[in-house]
């Protein structure tokens, strides 16, 4: 996923954004990770997100993944459409 037009911190010239990854099943969050965009390699007003998540501990079933980007400089939050997947 690529995120564009992030606000840059005036002191560090890096984005000040929090990226939250949440995997849920039946409305319950079963896996939740957070990462700071400014700590990503080559972070700028645009970041490319590529993530793997440890799913071995999850039982078979239908899940939903939601990614939320909270831009602290612009005080904006975006949440692209969720994606469903199934573990067998």
C-alpha positions in Angstrom: 0.0 0.0 0.0 1.3 3.5 -0.7 0.4 6.5 1.3 0.8 10.0 -0.2 0.8 13.6 1.0 1.8 12.9 4.6 2.6 16.0 6.6 6.3 16.4 7.5 7.6 17.4 10.9 9.3 20.8 10.6 12.3 19.6 12.7 13.0 16.1 11.4 11.6 16.6 7.9 10.0 13.1 8.3 6.4 12.1 8.5 4.8 12.1 11.9 2.2 9.4 11.3 1.1 6.3 13.0 0.1 3.3 11.0 -2.2 0.8 12.7 -2.8 -2.7 11.4 -5.7 -4.7 12.8 -6.9 -8.2 12.0 -10.3 -9.1 13.4 -12.7 -12.1 13.4 -16.4 -11.8 14.2 -15.9 -8.2 15.3 -13.1 -9.0 17.8 -9.6 -7.8 17.1 -7.2 -10.8 17.2 -4.0 -9.1 16.0 -3.0 -5.4 16.3 0.3 -3.8 15.4 1.3 -0.1 15.3 4.3 1.5 13.5 5.6 5.0 13.2 6.0 6.2 9.6 9.0 8.3 10.5 11.0 5.2 11.4 10.4 3.5 8.1 13.3 3.5 5.6 13.2 6.4 3.1 10.2 7.9 4.9 8.9 11.1 3.4 5.6 12.6 2.3 5.1 9.3 0.6 5.6 5.9 2.2 5.2 2.4 0.8 3.9 -0.2 3.2 4.6 -3.8 2.8 3.9 -6.0 5.8 3.8 -9.6 6.8 1.9 -10.7 9.9 2.3 -13.9 11.9 -1.0 -15.8 11.3 0.1 -19.3 12.3 -1.5 -18.9 15.7 -4.9 -18.0 14.3 -7.5 -20.8 13.9 -9.1 -21.4 10.5 -11.9 -18.9 9.7 -12.8 -15.7 7.9 -10.9 -12.6 9.0 -10.8 -8.9 8.1 -7.7 -6.7 7.9 -8.0 -2.9 8.4 -5.1 -0.4 8.0 -5.5 3.1 9.5 -3.1 6.0 8.9 -3.1 8.8 11.5 -1.2 11.8 10.2 -0.3 13.8 13.4 1.0 16.8 11.4 -2.1 17.4 9.4 -4.4 16.0 12.1 -6.1 13.6 9.6 -6.9 9.9 9.7 -7.5 7.7 6.7 -8.8 4.2 6.6 -8.8 2.5 3.2 -11.5 -0.2 2.7 -11.0 -3.3 4.7 -10.1 -6.6 3.1 -11.5 -10.0 4.0 -9.4 -13.2 3.8 -9.9 -16.8 4.9 -7.5 -19.1 6.7 -7.9 -22.8 6.1 
